[in-house]
Amino acid sequence: MDRYDLCVLGGGPSGYAAAMRAVDFGKKVLLIEKDKLGGAGIYDGALSSKTFWEISKEYESFHRKMRRYGLPMPSLHFSNIVKEVQEAVNERGDQLTDHMNRVIKNNPYLFTFKNGWGKLISKNVVQVDIKGDKTSFFAEDIIIATGSRPRRLSNIPIDEETILTSDGISNLKDLPKSLVILGAGVIGCEFATIFSNFGKTRVHLIAKDDRILPFEDPDLVQMVEENLEANGVLIHRNSRLETMEIQDKQVNYVLTHPDDSQESFEAEKALVSVGRVPNVENTGMKEIGLELNDIGYIIDNDTQTNLDHIYAVGDMTSDIALVNVGELEGRHAVEKIYGSPKRNLIYENISTIMFLNPEVAGVGMNEQQAQKQGLNYRCASFDFRCIPRAIAMRNTQGFFKILVTDDEDMKILGMRALGEHASSAIQAVALLISMEKGIEELAELIHPHPSILEGIQECVRMLFGKSIYKPSIFQDYLKFKCYRDGSYQPEGSF
């Protein structure tokens, strides 16, 4: 039986990052992936859907400009969209494979890749099934990174042709004339944005709450909802799905509304977006005694499981299921095994992006979360209409919002950014959160002009009471408020 220092089960973002970090330590590594390197970080997931979004955003922007100048819009061919998405996916997938092959060439004794189904036989033995040929390997340490898949509902006949999950989007042959999306979380809203941006699909979005994205603040959600509805999206708020069936290759579904009335609808396609579940089936995890929660996620303590020498990272744990988080966890697990990390993982400064209209980025807490924790805080919001770069871009929809502690230190609790370049604007704040710093460093930092980042600086200056535009005067554009002891304080009392 061949022996390895480390076996990594799963070649998605977290598993690949873990394996490559182990290379840095000069360890003998076995990486096992049942399908394609990159996993959902590339295929039917993050990269493919975001490429889809980028194309739709570019099309929507182009369409808007053509209307503004009174010019006709050229025809749209869905096959060209699919081709471009596939090219992006192949480019990244081939790049990972090429890199790994070069690592193997440089370290033929130290790095091994097996393209097969990995299964835990014990806490130190892994069996790999490659087309029926089974081989066992011994590993001193094991990292589980087998990822997740879209959650299915037993009462919905998902066939990935008419009723789809995100895995089935690549099966579409053309933009559907109509699409109903079950689930108004991030993924559901992103696909509602994508399909409505092309202007060829009538989109219905089923939200069980009174608004989409219920975990975000109302001011943020309102802008996203208004844009979706302006693009023709019908949002079924406070609605409960009773049935969804395929009839004559169409989707028929029935909703119950808040007044208990029921209504039937029909759509060409349906997308079920109700979360993801971890891949634990036929992996041997339960059999060897790994501790799982009721949903099937591995219970871990800073990536370490209840079994010595076994670690869990990425979507296999109940932490934030994001590519950047999975990569961080994979690297951290290896550093725990072979090094000495300076501190445990922290998730308070994790940056996130929601590919909506407008683009949304966030780090740390929003107001809902701060209030739920009973925190006192100060909050400033700066509208993109006051940012010269946004005016020059002719796209002034959006705002920056920063939360800080309600004290002299004014440590940053969180930030939300909506609008163009939002995802590029939050890293400085993420760094300050991780350092438990206040906002003073940002107040006088000289940003390039004109740039969207100048809006962050003015937002910070508002909190210090020294912004160029005064919130008491420009109330339609700027907001400055204080939440203390369970309620917002009257203006001028803080």
N, C-alpha and C positions, 0 to 999 in steps of 0.2 A: 504494500500500500504506500503510494507516494505521500510524502509529508510536506506540509507548508506552514509557514509562520502565521499566515492570515488567509482565510477564505472569505470572499465577499459574495453573498448571494444577491444577485440583481445588478444589472449594468445600466440602470437609469442614472439620473443626475447625482443622487446621493451615493450610490454604489460605485460609480465611475470615479467620483471625487475621492472617495475613501481609498480605492485601489491605487490611485495615482499619488495620494499622500503617503501611502505605505512605501511606494517606490523611493520617496525621499529618504526614508529610514533604512533603505537597503535591505528590506525584508523580502522573503520568498512568498509571492502572492499568487493566489488562484482566484480568478474572477469568473463567475458563472452567470450567464444570461440566457434565458429560455428563448428570446425572440431577437430583437434588434438592440444594439447599443444605443443608449440615449433614452430609451423608454418613452413614457408619456411627456417627458421634457421636450421631445421632438415630434413623435408620431402621434397623431390624433390627440394632441394636447397643447402644451404651451406654445411651441414654435409654430405649429401649423395654424392654430386658431389666431395667433397674433399676426402672422403673415396675412391671413384672410382679413383681419381687421385693418391692417395697414392699407391693403388694396382698397377696401371699402371706404375708408376714410379719405384716401386720395381721390377716389371716384366722386364721393359726395362733395368734397371741396371743389373739384373741377366742375361738377354739375352746377354748383352754386354760382361759381364765377361765370360760367357760360350763360346762365340766366341773367346775371347782372348786366352782362354786355350784350344781351339780346341775340346770342348766337345759338344755333341748333346743336344738340348733343349727339355725338356719334353713337352708333349701336354698340351694345355690350355683349360680348360672347363669353358665356360661362366657362367654356373649355379653356379659354386663355387664362382665366382666374385660377382654375384648378391646376393648370400647367405651371403657373408661377409659384403657387403654394408648394407644389411637389418639388420644384427646383430648389426652393429654399430648404425644404426638409431633407432632400438628398444631399445638398451641399453640406449641411451641418452633420448629418449622419456619416457621410463619407469622410468628413474631417476627423470625427472621433475615431473611426475605424483606422484611418491612416495613421493617426497619432499613436493609437494603441499598438499597431503593427510595428511601428518604429521603436516603441518602448520594448517590445518583445525581441526585436532584432538586436537591440543594444544590450538586452538582459535576458538571453534565452534561458538561462538557468533560474533566474529570479522571478520571471513573470510568465504566467500561463493563463490562457483564456479558453473556456469551454462553452460552446454554444449548445446548451441542452437544459434539461429540467433538473434543478438542484433540490435535494431533499435532505433534511437533517435526520440522521440515523441516531446520533447521540450528540452530546454537547461538544464533541471534538471530531466527529465523523460526518462527512457529507457525501451523499451518493448523487452522481450525475447520470441522467438518462439521455443518451443521444440516439434518437431513433431506435429505441429498444435495447441499445447496448448500454448496460449499467456498470459504472465503475465507482468505487469508493475511495475517498481521500481523507487523510488525517490533517487537521489544522489546529494549531495551538490556540488560536482565537478565531472567532467567526463574527462577521457583521451581516445582519439581515437587512436587506434593502430591496425587498421584493415588490414594493410599490402598491398601487391601488388601481381600481377600475371604477367606471361609473356605476352608481347604485341603480338597481332595477327594482321595480315594484311588481309584486306577484299578480296583481289584477290588471296589469297593462301588457298587452301582447307586443313586446318590443321585438321587431324583426330586422332592425337596422336598414330597412328599405323604405318603409312607410312611416313607422314609428321608430325614431332613432334615439340613441344616446350620442354624446359627443364623439364616440368611437365610429359612428356611422356617417358623420358629416362628409367624409371623403367618398362615400358611396353615391352621393348626389350626382346626377347627370346634367342637371340644369337648375337654375334658381327656381324654387317652387313658387307658384302663384300665390299660395297662402301657407302659413306656418303657424302652428300653435306651440308655445313653449311652456312646459310645466316646470315652474320653479323660477322665482325672481331673485335668486342670489346672484353672485358675481358672474358665474358662467352663463346662466340663463340670460342675464341682462347684456352680457357681451355679445351673445349670438343674436339677441334682439336688435342690438345696435348694428351689427354686421349686415344682417339681411335687410333691415330697413334702410341702411345707407345706400344700397344699390337701387332702391326705389322700384323694384320689380316684384316684391313680395309683400302681401298683406300679413302683418305679424300680429298675433294675439299673445299676450303674456299673462299667465295665471299667477297671481300673487295671493297667498293665503292671508297676508296681513293687509293693513290699510294703505301700505305703500311698498314699493320695491326696496330692495337693500335695507331691510328693517334694522340692521345693526349699525347703520350710518346715521349721521345727524340729518334732521329734516331739511335744512337749508341746502345741503349737498344733494340730497335725493330729489328735491323739487326741481332743480335745474336739469338733472338727468331725465326725470320724468317728462318735463316740458319738451325737451328735445326729442325724446322717443315719440311722444304724441304728435309733435310737429312733423315727424317723419311717417306718420300714419299708423303707429303702433297703438293697438287697443289694449289697455291694461285692465284686466279683470281683478279689481281689488276686493279683499275680504271674500274671496271665492274658494269654494271647496270642490275639488274634482270628484264627481260621483262615478262616472264611467268614461272610458276611452276605448274605442273599438275601431277595427279596420273593416270597412264595408265598401265593396266595389273599388278597392285600391284607394280609398279616401279615408280620412280620419273623422270619426264622429265622436263628439264628447259632450258630456252633460255637466253643467256647473250648478251648484247651489249657492245662491247669493245671501247676503246678510239677513234679508227679510224672509228667508227660508223658501223663496221662490226658486224654481229650477228653469234652466234655459239650455237648449241644445244648439250646438254649433257644428260646422263642418270645415275641414281644412285639407289641403292636399297632403301635407306632411305634418308630423309632430316631433318635437324634441323634448325628451324627458331629462331634466337637469335638476336632480334632487340630491346631489352630493355624491361622494365616492366611498367605497369600502375597501379595506386592506386585503391584499392577496395572501390568504393564509391556507387555502385549501391545498391538500396534498403536498405540504411542505415539511411535515413532521414536527411542526412547532408545538402543537398540543401534545403529541405523543411523548416528546422528551421532557414535558413539564414546564414549558415557557408560560409565564403568567400573562394572560390576556384579559382585557375588560369585556363587558357584555357585548360590545359591538364587534370585537375581534382585533382591536388594536393591541399591540404589545405594550405592557406597562413597563416603563423604564425610569431610571433615575439618572438624568444627565447622560442619556444614551445607553446606560448599563442596565441589563435585564436582571431578573432574579437568579439566573444561572451564571456561574463564573465563566468568564471567557467568551460570553455571547453578548453582542451589542445590537441595538436596533436603531435605525435612522430613517429619515424621510417619511413617506406616507404610512409606514408601518407603525408609527407612534401617533398619539392623539394631539401632537403639537401642530403648529401651523403647517398646512400642506402646500408649500411653495417650493419652486425649484431652488431658489437661493437659500432657503432654510434647509432643505435637504442636503445641499452641497456642504453647507456649514456644519451640519450635524455629522455627515460622513467624515469630514476632515477632523472634526473634534474627537470623534470616537477613536480614530487612529492615534491622535495625539495623546489621548488618555491611555491607550495601550502601550505605546512606545516612548512617550515623552512625559511632559508634566505641564499641562495647560495652566496658564496664570489664573484662570477663573472658570467657573462653570458657564455653560451657555446661558445667555440672556436673550429674551425675545422682545423686550420692551422697545428696542430700537430697530426692529425689523421693518424694512421699507417694502411697501406693497404698491402695485399698480393695478388699476381697474381700467380695462380698455373699453371705454364707453364714449359717449358724446355729451360733454367734453371728456377728455382723458382725466382720470382721477388718480392721484398718488397720495399715500399717507404713511405716517410713521407715528408710533406711540398711540396715545389715547385720543378719542374724540370726546365730545361733550357728554354723550350718553354714558360712556364708560366712566368718565370722571365722576359724574353724578351718582352712578350706581355704586361707586366706591365711597361715596360720601365725602368727596374732596371739595375744598374751596379752591377756586381758580379764577384767573383773569383770562379774557379771551379778546383777541383782536382779529378783525377780518378786513382785508384790503382787496378791493374790486379790480379786476383786470382792466376796466375802463379807465383807470388812472395810471396805467403803465404805458409809457411811450412805445415800447416795442410791440405790445399787443395792438395798439392803435395803428402802427405802421403795417402790421400784418393783416389789418382789417378783420381781426378776430378778437374781440374784447370780451368774450363770454368766459367767465370764470372768476375765481377769487382764491386768495391765500387765507388760511385761518390758523392761528397759533394759540395754543393753550399753555399757560404757565402757572406755577404755584402762586397762591395769593399771599405773598410775603415779599420781603425785601430781596431775597435771593432770586426770585422769579425763575426757578428752574423749569426747563421745558418739559411739559407733560406729553405734548403731541402736536402734530401739524397735519392739515389736509390741504391739498393743492388741486384745484380744478382748472383745466384750460390747457392751452398750448404749452409744451415743454414742462408740464407738471412733473413728469417722472425725473427730470433732470434737476429739479429744484429742491429736493428734500434731503440730499445727502449731508449737507452741513448740519442740518437740524438733527439728523439721525446720529451723527458723531457726538454732538453736544449732549443728547439724551444718554448715550452710552457712557459718557464721561461725567454724567450728573452735573452738568454745568448750567449756568444761567444764560440769558440771551444777550448779555452786554457785548460779547464778542462780535455779534452780528450787527449791532446798531450802527457802528461807524466803519464797518468793512466796506472798502470801495469796490463796488461791482462794475463790470464793463457796461458802457452805455452805448446804445440802448439795449437792455436785456430784460427778459422776464424776471430774472433774479432780483432786480431792483425793487420789485413789489414785496419781497420778503423783508428787505431792509426797512421799508416804510412801515410794514406791519409791525416789526419789532419796535421801531421808533414810536409808534402809537402807544405801545405798552409803557414806554418811558415818558409819554406825554410831550414828545418833541418832534412829531412828524410834520412834514411840510404841509400836507393837507390835514385839516383839523376835523376829527370825526364829529364834533358838535356842530360843525357847519356843513360838511359834506355827508349828511346822514344817509343819503341814497347810495353812497359809494363805500363808506367806511363805517365799521361798527366796532365799538369798544364797550365791553360789558364785564361785570363781575358777578360770579355765582358764589354765594356765601351762606352757610347755614341752611341749605336746602332751597334757596330761592335766588333769583336775580335781584341785584340791588338797584335802587333807583339811580338814574344818571346823576352824577355829581356827589354821590354819597360815598365814593371810594377813591 
